[in-house]
Amino acid sequence: MKEGDRVEKGQVLCIIEAMKLMNEIESEVSGIVKKILVQNGEPVEYGQPLFLIQPV
């Protein structure tokens, strides 16, 4: 996934590891990825935005 990519609602955007379990994060809307807010390997918190997606 990179900025400028088009995504569909329900499409897997990334995978997050939590307590040795891999969790797929799906897009809540269809649109264009405007900004990726975290980098690979960076720790994230519950509820933290990961992507900015412009609905279309």
PDB file as gemmi writes it, atoms N, CA and C in Angstrom:
CRYST1    1.000    1.000    1.000  90.00  90.00  90.00 P 1                      
ATOM      1  N   MET A   1       0.848  -1.169   0.000  1.00  0.00           N  
ATOM      2  CA  MET A   1       0.000   0.000   0.000  1.00  0.00           C  
ATOM      3  C   MET A   1       0.895   1.235   0.000  1.00  0.00           C  
ATOM      4  N   LYS A   2       0.542   2.210  -0.873  1.00  0.00           N  
ATOM      5  CA  LYS A   2       1.309   3.452  -0.894  1.00  0.00           C  
ATOM      6  C   LYS A   2       0.362   4.624  -1.107  1.00  0.00           C  
ATOM      7  N   GLU A   3       0.840   5.813  -0.813  1.00  0.00           N  
ATOM      8  CA  GLU A   3       0.026   7.003  -0.987  1.00  0.00           C  
ATOM      9  C   GLU A   3      -0.369   7.132  -2.460  1.00  0.00           C  
ATOM     10  N   GLY A   4      -1.628   7.500  -2.691  1.00  0.00           N  
ATOM     11  CA  GLY A   4      -2.147   7.614  -4.038  1.00  0.00           C  
ATOM     12  C   GLY A   4      -2.895   6.377  -4.514  1.00  0.00           C  
ATOM     13  N   ASP A   5      -2.751   5.255  -3.806  1.00  0.00           N  
ATOM     14  CA  ASP A   5      -3.453   4.024  -4.185  1.00  0.00           C  
ATOM     15  C   ASP A   5      -4.947   4.164  -3.930  1.00  0.00           C  
ATOM     16  N   ARG A   6      -5.733   3.524  -4.787  1.00  0.00           N  
ATOM     17  CA  ARG A   6      -7.178   3.467  -4.582  1.00  0.00           C  
ATOM     18  C   ARG A   6      -7.482   2.210  -3.763  1.00  0.00           C  
ATOM     19  N   VAL A   7      -8.375   2.338  -2.785  1.00  0.00           N  
ATOM     20  CA  VAL A   7      -8.769   1.202  -1.956  1.00  0.00           C  
ATOM     21  C   VAL A   7     -10.281   1.083  -1.948  1.00  0.00           C  
ATOM     22  N   GLU A   8     -10.749  -0.120  -1.727  1.00  0.00           N  
ATOM     23  CA  GLU A   8     -12.182  -0.394  -1.627  1.00  0.00           C  
ATOM     24  C   GLU A   8     -12.532  -0.704  -0.174  1.00  0.00           C  
ATOM     25  N   LYS A   9     -13.762  -0.423   0.195  1.00  0.00           N  
ATOM     26  CA  LYS A   9     -14.231  -0.736   1.543  1.00  0.00           C  
ATOM     27  C   LYS A   9     -14.024  -2.229   1.800  1.00  0.00           C  
ATOM     28  N   GLY A  10     -13.415  -2.554   2.943  1.00  0.00           N  
ATOM     29  CA  GLY A  10     -13.154  -3.951   3.301  1.00  0.00           C  
ATOM     30  C   GLY A  10     -11.818  -4.479   2.819  1.00  0.00           C  
ATOM     31  N   GLN A  11     -11.103  -3.708   2.002  1.00  0.00           N  
ATOM     32  CA  GLN A  11      -9.790  -4.133   1.509  1.00  0.00           C  
ATOM     33  C   GLN A  11      -8.768  -4.070   2.651  1.00  0.00           C  
ATOM     34  N   VAL A  12      -7.896  -5.068   2.722  1.00  0.00           N  
ATOM     35  CA  VAL A  12      -6.857  -5.086   3.751  1.00  0.00           C  
ATOM     36  C   VAL A  12      -5.812  -4.016   3.441  1.00  0.00           C  
ATOM     37  N   LEU A  13      -5.588  -3.124   4.402  1.00  0.00           N  
ATOM     38  CA  LEU A  13      -4.614  -2.046   4.255  1.00  0.00           C  
ATOM     39  C   LEU A  13      -3.257  -2.435   4.819  1.00  0.00           C  
ATOM     40  N   CYS A  14      -3.268  -3.169   5.930  1.00  0.00           N  
ATOM     41  CA  CYS A  14      -2.020  -3.559   6.577  1.00  0.00           C  
ATOM     42  C   CYS A  14      -2.308  -4.686   7.557  1.00  0.00           C  
ATOM     43  N   ILE A  15      -1.250  -5.222   8.127  1.00  0.00           N  
ATOM     44  CA  ILE A  15      -1.356  -6.262   9.150  1.00  0.00           C  
ATOM     45  C   ILE A  15      -0.619  -5.766  10.376  1.00  0.00           C  
ATOM     46  N   ILE A  16      -1.287  -5.870  11.531  1.00  0.00           N  
ATOM     47  CA  ILE A  16      -0.686  -5.434  12.789  1.00  0.00           C  
ATOM     48  C   ILE A  16      -0.490  -6.655  13.680  1.00  0.00           C  
ATOM     49  N   GLU A  17       0.695  -6.763  14.251  1.00  0.00           N  
ATOM     50  CA  GLU A  17       0.984  -7.851  15.183  1.00  0.00           C  
ATOM     51  C   GLU A  17       0.676  -7.378  16.595  1.00  0.00           C  
ATOM     52  N   ALA A  18      -0.140  -8.157  17.298  1.00  0.00           N  
ATOM     53  CA  ALA A  18      -0.460  -7.861  18.692  1.00  0.00           C  
ATOM     54  C   ALA A  18      -0.391  -9.164  19.474  1.00  0.00           C  
ATOM     55  N   MET A  19       0.524  -9.226  20.410  1.00  0.00           N  
ATOM     56  CA  MET A  19       0.704 -10.415  21.245  1.00  0.00           C  
ATOM     57  C   MET A  19       0.880 -11.674  20.397  1.00  0.00           C  
ATOM     58  N   LYS A  20       1.738 -11.576  19.392  1.00  0.00           N  
ATOM     59  CA  LYS A  20       2.099 -12.678  18.496  1.00  0.00           C  
ATOM     60  C   LYS A  20       0.967 -13.092  17.550  1.00  0.00           C  
ATOM     61  N   LEU A  21      -0.142 -12.334  17.524  1.00  0.00           N  
ATOM     62  CA  LEU A  21      -1.228 -12.600  16.592  1.00  0.00           C  
ATOM     63  C   LEU A  21      -1.193 -11.553  15.494  1.00  0.00           C  
ATOM     64  N   MET A  22      -1.425 -11.976  14.248  1.00  0.00           N  
ATOM     65  CA  MET A  22      -1.440 -11.065  13.109  1.00  0.00           C  
ATOM     66  C   MET A  22      -2.888 -10.665  12.829  1.00  0.00           C  
ATOM     67  N   ASN A  23      -3.156  -9.365  12.840  1.00  0.00           N  
ATOM     68  CA  ASN A  23      -4.503  -8.827  12.640  1.00  0.00           C  
ATOM     69  C   ASN A  23      -4.552  -7.991  11.373  1.00  0.00           C  
ATOM     70  N   GLU A  24      -5.457  -8.340  10.457  1.00  0.00           N  
ATOM     71  CA  GLU A  24      -5.622  -7.579   9.223  1.00  0.00           C  
ATOM     72  C   GLU A  24      -6.464  -6.350   9.512  1.00  0.00           C  
ATOM     73  N   ILE A  25      -5.995  -5.186   9.063  1.00  0.00           N  
ATOM     74  CA  ILE A  25      -6.726  -3.933   9.214  1.00  0.00           C  
ATOM     75  C   ILE A  25      -7.347  -3.601   7.860  1.00  0.00           C  
ATOM     76  N   GLU A  26      -8.678  -3.499   7.844  1.00  0.00           N  
ATOM     77  CA  GLU A  26      -9.409  -3.262   6.599  1.00  0.00           C  
ATOM     78  C   GLU A  26      -9.853  -1.812   6.505  1.00  0.00           C  
ATOM     79  N   SER A  27      -9.970  -1.338   5.275  1.00  0.00           N  
ATOM     80  CA  SER A  27     -10.458   0.020   5.033  1.00  0.00           C  
ATOM     81  C   SER A  27     -11.940   0.096   5.377  1.00  0.00           C  
ATOM     82  N   GLU A  28     -12.324   1.187   6.046  1.00  0.00           N  
ATOM     83  CA  GLU A  28     -13.725   1.397   6.396  1.00  0.00           C  
ATOM     84  C   GLU A  28     -14.492   2.075   5.266  1.00  0.00           C  
ATOM     85  N   VAL A  29     -13.769   2.637   4.294  1.00  0.00           N  
ATOM     86  CA  VAL A  29     -14.403   3.341   3.172  1.00  0.00           C  
ATOM     87  C   VAL A  29     -13.646   3.047   1.876  1.00  0.00           C  
ATOM     88  N   SER A  30     -14.298   3.294   0.755  1.00  0.00           N  
ATOM     89  CA  SER A  30     -13.619   3.261  -0.538  1.00  0.00           C  
ATOM     90  C   SER A  30     -13.061   4.647  -0.799  1.00  0.00           C  
ATOM     91  N   GLY A  31     -11.859   4.724  -1.359  1.00  0.00           N  
ATOM     92  CA  GLY A  31     -11.275   6.027  -1.640  1.00  0.00           C  
ATOM     93  C   GLY A  31      -9.824   5.948  -2.047  1.00  0.00           C  
ATOM     94  N   ILE A  32      -9.128   7.082  -1.877  1.00  0.00           N  
ATOM     95  CA  ILE A  32      -7.715   7.218  -2.244  1.00  0.00           C  
ATOM     96  C   ILE A  32      -6.895   7.419  -0.973  1.00  0.00           C  
ATOM     97  N   VAL A  33      -5.804   6.656  -0.839  1.00  0.00           N  
ATOM     98  CA  VAL A  33      -4.904   6.826   0.303  1.00  0.00           C  
ATOM     99  C   VAL A  33      -4.166   8.150   0.122  1.00  0.00           C  
ATOM    100  N   LYS A  34      -4.454   9.109   0.987  1.00  0.00           N  
ATOM    101  CA  LYS A  34      -3.823  10.429   0.903  1.00  0.00           C  
ATOM    102  C   LYS A  34      -2.529  10.482   1.698  1.00  0.00           C  
ATOM    103  N   LYS A  35      -2.481   9.794   2.838  1.00  0.00           N  
ATOM    104  CA  LYS A  35      -1.276   9.825   3.666  1.00  0.00           C  
ATOM    105  C   LYS A  35      -1.209   8.562   4.517  1.00  0.00           C  
ATOM    106  N   ILE A  36      -0.005   8.006   4.618  1.00  0.00           N  
ATOM    107  CA  ILE A  36       0.258   6.892   5.527  1.00  0.00           C  
ATOM    108  C   ILE A  36       0.893   7.511   6.766  1.00  0.00           C  
ATOM    109  N   LEU A  37       0.273   7.306   7.927  1.00  0.00           N  
ATOM    110  CA  LEU A  37       0.661   8.014   9.143  1.00  0.00           C  
ATOM    111  C   LEU A  37       1.682   7.275  10.002  1.00  0.00           C  
ATOM    112  N   VAL A  38       1.916   5.991   9.741  1.00  0.00           N  
ATOM    113  CA  VAL A  38       2.897   5.214  10.508  1.00  0.00           C  
ATOM    114  C   VAL A  38       3.781   4.427   9.546  1.00  0.00           C  
ATOM    115  N   GLN A  39       4.950   4.066   9.993  1.00  0.00           N  
ATOM    116  CA  GLN A  39       5.904   3.310   9.175  1.00  0.00           C  
ATOM    117  C   GLN A  39       5.946   1.855   9.635  1.00  0.00           C  
ATOM    118  N   ASN A  40       6.389   0.983   8.754  1.00  0.00           N  
ATOM    119  CA  ASN A  40       6.530  -0.433   9.055  1.00  0.00           C  
ATOM    120  C   ASN A  40       7.413  -0.617  10.281  1.00  0.00           C  
ATOM    121  N   GLY A  41       6.946  -1.430  11.229  1.00  0.00           N  
ATOM    122  CA  GLY A  41       7.722  -1.719  12.431  1.00  0.00           C  
ATOM    123  C   GLY A  41       7.525  -0.722  13.559  1.00  0.00           C  
ATOM    124  N   GLU A  42       6.816   0.358  13.298  1.00  0.00           N  
ATOM    125  CA  GLU A  42       6.583   1.386  14.316  1.00  0.00           C  
ATOM    126  C   GLU A  42       5.462   0.934  15.259  1.00  0.00           C  
ATOM    127  N   PRO A  43       5.652   1.065  16.574  1.00  0.00           N  
ATOM    128  CA  PRO A  43       4.572   0.693  17.508  1.00  0.00           C  
ATOM    129  C   PRO A  43       3.378   1.639  17.354  1.00  0.00           C  
ATOM    130  N   VAL A  44       2.175   1.090  17.506  1.00  0.00           N  
ATOM    131  CA  VAL A  44       0.959   1.891  17.429  1.00  0.00           C  
ATOM    132  C   VAL A  44       0.097   1.621  18.655  1.00  0.00           C  
ATOM    133  N   GLU A  45      -0.795   2.550  18.951  1.00  0.00           N  
ATOM    134  CA  GLU A  45      -1.707   2.438  20.078  1.00  0.00           C  
ATOM    135  C   GLU A  45      -3.117   2.151  19.579  1.00  0.00           C  
ATOM    136  N   TYR A  46      -3.935   1.562  20.421  1.00  0.00           N  
ATOM    137  CA  TYR A  46      -5.333   1.303  20.088  1.00  0.00           C  
ATOM    138  C   TYR A  46      -6.017   2.628  19.742  1.00  0.00           C  
ATOM    139  N   GLY A  47      -6.739   2.651  18.627  1.00  0.00           N  
ATOM    140  CA  GLY A  47      -7.469   3.837  18.212  1.00  0.00           C  
ATOM    141  C   GLY A  47      -6.654   4.857  17.435  1.00  0.00           C  
ATOM    142  N   GLN A  48      -5.360   4.624  17.292  1.00  0.00           N  
ATOM    143  CA  GLN A  48      -4.481   5.556  16.576  1.00  0.00           C  
ATOM    144  C   GLN A  48      -4.767   5.496  15.077  1.00  0.00           C  
ATOM    145  N   PRO A  49      -4.933   6.661  14.425  1.00  0.00           N  
ATOM    146  CA  PRO A  49      -5.110   6.652  12.958  1.00  0.00           C  
ATOM    147  C   PRO A  49      -3.849   6.131  12.266  1.00  0.00           C  
ATOM    148  N   LEU A  50      -4.036   5.289  11.260  1.00  0.00           N  
ATOM    149  CA  LEU A  50      -2.916   4.715  10.516  1.00  0.00           C  
ATOM    150  C   LEU A  50      -2.818   5.285   9.104  1.00  0.00           C  
ATOM    151  N   PHE A  51      -3.971   5.614   8.525  1.00  0.00           N  
ATOM    152  CA  PHE A  51      -4.042   6.117   7.152  1.00  0.00           C  
ATOM    153  C   PHE A  51      -5.038   7.267   7.080  1.00  0.00           C  
ATOM    154  N   LEU A  52      -4.815   8.180   6.155  1.00  0.00           N  
ATOM    155  CA  LEU A  52      -5.822   9.172   5.779  1.00  0.00           C  
ATOM    156  C   LEU A  52      -6.347   8.756   4.417  1.00  0.00           C  
ATOM    157  N   ILE A  53      -7.647   8.507   4.335  1.00  0.00           N  
ATOM    158  CA  ILE A  53      -8.242   8.071   3.080  1.00  0.00           C  
ATOM    159  C   ILE A  53      -9.319   9.075   2.678  1.00  0.00           C  
ATOM    160  N   GLN A  54      -9.208   9.569   1.447  1.00  0.00           N  
ATOM    161  CA  GLN A  54     -10.194  10.501   0.900  1.00  0.00           C  
ATOM    162  C   GLN A  54     -11.285   9.674   0.230  1.00  0.00           C  
ATOM    163  N   PRO A  55     -12.498   9.706   0.781  1.00  0.00           N  
ATOM    164  CA  PRO A  55     -13.588   8.929   0.166  1.00  0.00           C  
ATOM    165  C   PRO A  55     -13.904   9.431  -1.243  1.00  0.00           C  
ATOM    166  N   VAL A  56     -14.282   8.492  -2.112  1.00  0.00           N  
ATOM    167  CA  VAL A  56     -14.707   8.851  -3.472  1.00  0.00           C  
ATOM    168  C   VAL A  56     -16.005   8.173  -3.800  1.00  0.00           C  
TER     169      VAL A  56                                                      
END                                                                             
